[in-house]
Amino acid sequence: MVSINAHRDTEIFLTRLTLEPVVLVEVASTQGSVPRDAGTWMVV
């Protein structure tokens, strides 16, 4: 099930894309205790 906030979060994200530069990155590998798994995509 999709969160009610997911639609709103998507709208905010798409609006910010028009206002600020962003970079799409993929976590290639991790070591130790980290909040993201390898293969995770993030917009920074």
PyMOL Python script that loads the backbone (N, CA, C, O; Angstrom):
from pymol import cmd

cmd.read_pdbstr("""\
ATOM      1  N   MET A   1       0.837  -1.178   0.000  1.00  0.00           N
ATOM      2  CA  MET A   1       0.000   0.000   0.000  1.00  0.00           C
ATOM      3  C   MET A   1       0.885   1.245   0.000  1.00  0.00           C
ATOM      4  O   MET A   1       1.894   1.296   0.703  1.00  0.00           O
ATOM      5  N   VAL A   2       0.505   2.242  -0.787  1.00  0.00           N
ATOM      6  CA  VAL A   2       1.263   3.487  -0.888  1.00  0.00           C
ATOM      7  C   VAL A   2       0.799   4.460   0.175  1.00  0.00           C
ATOM      8  O   VAL A   2      -0.398   4.628   0.405  1.00  0.00           O
ATOM      9  N   SER A   3       1.758   5.094   0.818  1.00  0.00           N
ATOM     10  CA  SER A   3       1.460   6.085   1.853  1.00  0.00           C
ATOM     11  C   SER A   3       0.696   7.262   1.256  1.00  0.00           C
ATOM     12  O   SER A   3       0.912   7.630   0.102  1.00  0.00           O
ATOM     13  N   ILE A   4      -0.191   7.843   2.044  1.00  0.00           N
ATOM     14  CA  ILE A   4      -0.923   9.038   1.617  1.00  0.00           C
ATOM     15  C   ILE A   4       0.057  10.165   1.303  1.00  0.00           C
ATOM     16  O   ILE A   4      -0.176  10.964   0.395  1.00  0.00           O
ATOM     17  N   ASN A   5       1.156  10.226   2.059  1.00  0.00           N
ATOM     18  CA  ASN A   5       2.150  11.271   1.855  1.00  0.00           C
ATOM     19  C   ASN A   5       3.019  11.032   0.628  1.00  0.00           C
ATOM     20  O   ASN A   5       3.717  11.948   0.193  1.00  0.00           O
ATOM     21  N   ALA A   6       3.000   9.836   0.057  1.00  0.00           N
ATOM     22  CA  ALA A   6       3.848   9.526  -1.087  1.00  0.00           C
ATOM     23  C   ALA A   6       3.545  10.447  -2.255  1.00  0.00           C
ATOM     24  O   ALA A   6       4.468  10.932  -2.911  1.00  0.00           O
ATOM     25  N   HIS A   7       2.285  10.694  -2.525  1.00  0.00           N
ATOM     26  CA  HIS A   7       1.905  11.582  -3.637  1.00  0.00           C
ATOM     27  C   HIS A   7       2.413  12.991  -3.369  1.00  0.00           C
ATOM     28  O   HIS A   7       2.967  13.634  -4.261  1.00  0.00           O
ATOM     29  N   ARG A   8       2.230  13.468  -2.160  1.00  0.00           N
ATOM     30  CA  ARG A   8       2.690  14.810  -1.793  1.00  0.00           C
ATOM     31  C   ARG A   8       4.208  14.890  -1.870  1.00  0.00           C
ATOM     32  O   ARG A   8       4.751  15.869  -2.382  1.00  0.00           O
ATOM     33  N   ASP A   9       4.896  13.873  -1.368  1.00  0.00           N
ATOM     34  CA  ASP A   9       6.358  13.847  -1.422  1.00  0.00           C
ATOM     35  C   ASP A   9       6.848  13.871  -2.864  1.00  0.00           C
ATOM     36  O   ASP A   9       7.833  14.543  -3.173  1.00  0.00           O
ATOM     37  N   THR A  10       6.173  13.148  -3.742  1.00  0.00           N
ATOM     38  CA  THR A  10       6.548  13.135  -5.160  1.00  0.00           C
ATOM     39  C   THR A  10       6.368  14.516  -5.771  1.00  0.00           C
ATOM     40  O   THR A  10       7.227  14.975  -6.524  1.00  0.00           O
ATOM     41  N   GLU A  11       5.269  15.180  -5.459  1.00  0.00           N
ATOM     42  CA  GLU A  11       5.036  16.532  -5.976  1.00  0.00           C
ATOM     43  C   GLU A  11       6.118  17.500  -5.499  1.00  0.00           C
ATOM     44  O   GLU A  11       6.616  18.314  -6.277  1.00  0.00           O
ATOM     45  N   ILE A  12       6.477  17.410  -4.224  1.00  0.00           N
ATOM     46  CA  ILE A  12       7.527  18.283  -3.678  1.00  0.00           C
ATOM     47  C   ILE A  12       8.851  18.001  -4.384  1.00  0.00           C
ATOM     48  O   ILE A  12       9.566  18.926  -4.768  1.00  0.00           O
ATOM     49  N   PHE A  13       9.170  16.731  -4.551  1.00  0.00           N
ATOM     50  CA  PHE A  13      10.408  16.340  -5.223  1.00  0.00           C
ATOM     51  C   PHE A  13      10.462  16.884  -6.648  1.00  0.00           C
ATOM     52  O   PHE A  13      11.467  17.469  -7.053  1.00  0.00           O
ATOM     53  N   LEU A  14       9.396  16.696  -7.400  1.00  0.00           N
ATOM     54  CA  LEU A  14       9.383  17.160  -8.788  1.00  0.00           C
ATOM     55  C   LEU A  14       9.461  18.679  -8.880  1.00  0.00           C
ATOM     56  O   LEU A  14      10.095  19.208  -9.794  1.00  0.00           O
ATOM     57  N   THR A  15       8.837  19.378  -7.963  1.00  0.00           N
ATOM     58  CA  THR A  15       8.923  20.839  -7.937  1.00  0.00           C
ATOM     59  C   THR A  15      10.351  21.282  -7.650  1.00  0.00           C
ATOM     60  O   THR A  15      10.862  22.199  -8.295  1.00  0.00           O
ATOM     61  N   ARG A  16      10.989  20.643  -6.696  1.00  0.00           N
ATOM     62  CA  ARG A  16      12.369  21.014  -6.350  1.00  0.00           C
ATOM     63  C   ARG A  16      13.332  20.749  -7.494  1.00  0.00           C
ATOM     64  O   ARG A  16      14.333  21.451  -7.630  1.00  0.00           O
ATOM     65  N   LEU A  17      13.048  19.746  -8.321  1.00  0.00           N
ATOM     66  CA  LEU A  17      13.896  19.468  -9.478  1.00  0.00           C
ATOM     67  C   LEU A  17      13.956  20.664 -10.420  1.00  0.00           C
ATOM     68  O   LEU A  17      14.967  20.877 -11.089  1.00  0.00           O
ATOM     69  N   THR A  18      12.891  21.437 -10.476  1.00  0.00           N
ATOM     70  CA  THR A  18      12.870  22.606 -11.358  1.00  0.00           C
ATOM     71  C   THR A  18      13.574  23.802 -10.727  1.00  0.00           C
ATOM     72  O   THR A  18      13.863  24.777 -11.420  1.00  0.00           O
ATOM     73  N   LEU A  19      13.853  23.747  -9.433  1.00  0.00           N
ATOM     74  CA  LEU A  19      14.412  24.895  -8.722  1.00  0.00           C
ATOM     75  C   LEU A  19      15.882  24.742  -8.344  1.00  0.00           C
ATOM     76  O   LEU A  19      16.584  25.740  -8.183  1.00  0.00           O
ATOM     77  N   GLU A  20      16.354  23.508  -8.202  1.00  0.00           N
ATOM     78  CA  GLU A  20      17.702  23.270  -7.700  1.00  0.00           C
ATOM     79  C   GLU A  20      18.387  22.174  -8.506  1.00  0.00           C
ATOM     80  O   GLU A  20      17.730  21.263  -9.010  1.00  0.00           O
ATOM     81  N   PRO A  21      19.710  22.263  -8.628  1.00  0.00           N
ATOM     82  CA  PRO A  21      20.427  21.151  -9.279  1.00  0.00           C
ATOM     83  C   PRO A  21      20.458  19.938  -8.343  1.00  0.00           C
ATOM     84  O   PRO A  21      20.568  20.088  -7.126  1.00  0.00           O
ATOM     85  N   VAL A  22      20.361  18.759  -8.911  1.00  0.00           N
ATOM     86  CA  VAL A  22      20.414  17.529  -8.131  1.00  0.00           C
ATOM     87  C   VAL A  22      21.290  16.511  -8.851  1.00  0.00           C
ATOM     88  O   VAL A  22      21.566  16.640 -10.044  1.00  0.00           O
ATOM     89  N   VAL A  23      21.717  15.506  -8.110  1.00  0.00           N
ATOM     90  CA  VAL A  23      22.489  14.409  -8.675  1.00  0.00           C
ATOM     91  C   VAL A  23      21.841  13.106  -8.227  1.00  0.00           C
ATOM     92  O   VAL A  23      21.493  12.951  -7.057  1.00  0.00           O
ATOM     93  N   LEU A  24      21.683  12.180  -9.149  1.00  0.00           N
ATOM     94  CA  LEU A  24      21.156  10.856  -8.831  1.00  0.00           C
ATOM     95  C   LEU A  24      22.356   9.932  -8.621  1.00  0.00           C
ATOM     96  O   LEU A  24      23.204   9.794  -9.502  1.00  0.00           O
ATOM     97  N   VAL A  25      22.417   9.307  -7.456  1.00  0.00           N
ATOM     98  CA  VAL A  25      23.546   8.429  -7.148  1.00  0.00           C
ATOM     99  C   VAL A  25      23.054   7.050  -6.736  1.00  0.00           C
ATOM    100  O   VAL A  25      21.960   6.895  -6.193  1.00  0.00           O
ATOM    101  N   GLU A  26      23.884   6.055  -7.007  1.00  0.00           N
ATOM    102  CA  GLU A  26      23.606   4.690  -6.559  1.00  0.00           C
ATOM    103  C   GLU A  26      24.690   4.277  -5.573  1.00  0.00           C
ATOM    104  O   GLU A  26      25.879   4.466  -5.832  1.00  0.00           O
ATOM    105  N   VAL A  27      24.277   3.716  -4.447  1.00  0.00           N
ATOM    106  CA  VAL A  27      25.231   3.218  -3.467  1.00  0.00           C
ATOM    107  C   VAL A  27      25.848   1.948  -4.051  1.00  0.00           C
ATOM    108  O   VAL A  27      25.162   0.945  -4.247  1.00  0.00           O
ATOM    109  N   ALA A  28      27.148   2.008  -4.323  1.00  0.00           N
ATOM    110  CA  ALA A  28      27.827   0.874  -4.961  1.00  0.00           C
ATOM    111  C   ALA A  28      28.152  -0.226  -3.952  1.00  0.00           C
ATOM    112  O   ALA A  28      27.996  -1.411  -4.248  1.00  0.00           O
ATOM    113  N   SER A  29      28.601   0.166  -2.769  1.00  0.00           N
ATOM    114  CA  SER A  29      28.922  -0.823  -1.741  1.00  0.00           C
ATOM    115  C   SER A  29      28.873  -0.144  -0.384  1.00  0.00           C
ATOM    116  O   SER A  29      28.903   1.082  -0.286  1.00  0.00           O
ATOM    117  N   THR A  30      28.798  -0.950   0.651  1.00  0.00           N
ATOM    118  CA  THR A  30      28.762  -0.424   2.010  1.00  0.00           C
ATOM    119  C   THR A  30      29.721  -1.222   2.874  1.00  0.00           C
ATOM    120  O   THR A  30      30.138  -2.326   2.520  1.00  0.00           O
ATOM    121  N   GLN A  31      30.061  -0.640   4.012  1.00  0.00           N
ATOM    122  CA  GLN A  31      30.931  -1.331   4.955  1.00  0.00           C
ATOM    123  C   GLN A  31      30.486  -0.952   6.358  1.00  0.00           C
ATOM    124  O   GLN A  31      30.293   0.229   6.650  1.00  0.00           O
ATOM    125  N   GLY A  32      30.324  -1.920   7.212  1.00  0.00           N
ATOM    126  CA  GLY A  32      29.886  -1.654   8.578  1.00  0.00           C
ATOM    127  C   GLY A  32      28.387  -1.393   8.643  1.00  0.00           C
ATOM    128  O   GLY A  32      27.633  -1.823   7.770  1.00  0.00           O
ATOM    129  N   SER A  33      27.969  -0.691   9.675  1.00  0.00           N
ATOM    130  CA  SER A  33      26.563  -0.383   9.889  1.00  0.00           C
ATOM    131  C   SER A  33      26.213   0.920   9.175  1.00  0.00           C
ATOM    132  O   SER A  33      26.691   1.989   9.555  1.00  0.00           O
ATOM    133  N   VAL A  34      25.382   0.829   8.144  1.00  0.00           N
ATOM    134  CA  VAL A  34      25.032   1.996   7.336  1.00  0.00           C
ATOM    135  C   VAL A  34      23.517   2.049   7.122  1.00  0.00           C
ATOM    136  O   VAL A  34      22.853   1.013   7.171  1.00  0.00           O
ATOM    137  N   PRO A  35      22.965   3.235   6.888  1.00  0.00           N
ATOM    138  CA  PRO A  35      21.511   3.359   6.725  1.00  0.00           C
ATOM    139  C   PRO A  35      20.996   2.992   5.333  1.00  0.00           C
ATOM    140  O   PRO A  35      19.784   2.941   5.124  1.00  0.00           O
ATOM    141  N   ARG A  36      21.896   2.735   4.376  1.00  0.00           N
ATOM    142  CA  ARG A  36      21.472   2.392   3.019  1.00  0.00           C
ATOM    143  C   ARG A  36      22.153   1.114   2.570  1.00  0.00           C
ATOM    144  O   ARG A  36      23.310   0.868   2.910  1.00  0.00           O
ATOM    145  N   ASP A  37      21.441   0.304   1.808  1.00  0.00           N
ATOM    146  CA  ASP A  37      22.022  -0.919   1.262  1.00  0.00           C
ATOM    147  C   ASP A  37      22.652  -0.632  -0.093  1.00  0.00           C
ATOM    148  O   ASP A  37      22.273   0.326  -0.767  1.00  0.00           O
ATOM    149  N   ALA A  38      23.608  -1.456  -0.492  1.00  0.00           N
ATOM    150  CA  ALA A  38      24.176  -1.365  -1.830  1.00  0.00           C
ATOM    151  C   ALA A  38      23.043  -1.540  -2.839  1.00  0.00           C
ATOM    152  O   ALA A  38      22.157  -2.375  -2.656  1.00  0.00           O
ATOM    153  N   GLY A  39      23.083  -0.751  -3.892  1.00  0.00           N
ATOM    154  CA  GLY A  39      22.028  -0.797  -4.914  1.00  0.00           C
ATOM    155  C   GLY A  39      20.949   0.239  -4.701  1.00  0.00           C
ATOM    156  O   GLY A  39      20.104   0.428  -5.575  1.00  0.00           O
ATOM    157  N   THR A  40      20.951   0.915  -3.566  1.00  0.00           N
ATOM    158  CA  THR A  40      19.965   1.954  -3.281  1.00  0.00           C
ATOM    159  C   THR A  40      20.253   3.187  -4.137  1.00  0.00           C
ATOM    160  O   THR A  40      21.408   3.584  -4.288  1.00  0.00           O
ATOM    161  N   TRP A  41      19.208   3.788  -4.694  1.00  0.00           N
ATOM    162  CA  TRP A  41      19.327   5.039  -5.453  1.00  0.00           C
ATOM    163  C   TRP A  41      18.881   6.190  -4.578  1.00  0.00           C
ATOM    164  O   TRP A  41      17.894   6.086  -3.849  1.00  0.00           O
ATOM    165  N   MET A  42      19.621   7.300  -4.656  1.00  0.00           N
ATOM    166  CA  MET A  42      19.282   8.489  -3.873  1.00  0.00           C
ATOM    167  C   MET A  42      19.432   9.731  -4.741  1.00  0.00           C
ATOM    168  O   MET A  42      20.292   9.793  -5.620  1.00  0.00           O
ATOM    169  N   VAL A  43      18.595  10.701  -4.484  1.00  0.00           N
ATOM    170  CA  VAL A  43      18.730  12.016  -5.107  1.00  0.00           C
ATOM    171  C   VAL A  43      19.399  12.904  -4.075  1.00  0.00           C
ATOM    172  O   VAL A  43      18.940  13.031  -2.940  1.00  0.00           O
ATOM    173  N   VAL A  44      20.498  13.515  -4.498  1.00  0.00           N
ATOM    174  CA  VAL A  44      21.265  14.357  -3.579  1.00  0.00           C
ATOM    175  C   VAL A  44      21.328  15.774  -4.142  1.00  0.00           C
ATOM    176  O   VAL A  44      21.928  16.656  -3.528  1.00  0.00           O
TER     177      VAL A  44
END
""", "prot")
cmd.dss("prot")
cmd.show_as("cartoon", "prot")
cmd.util.cbc("prot")
cmd.orient("prot")
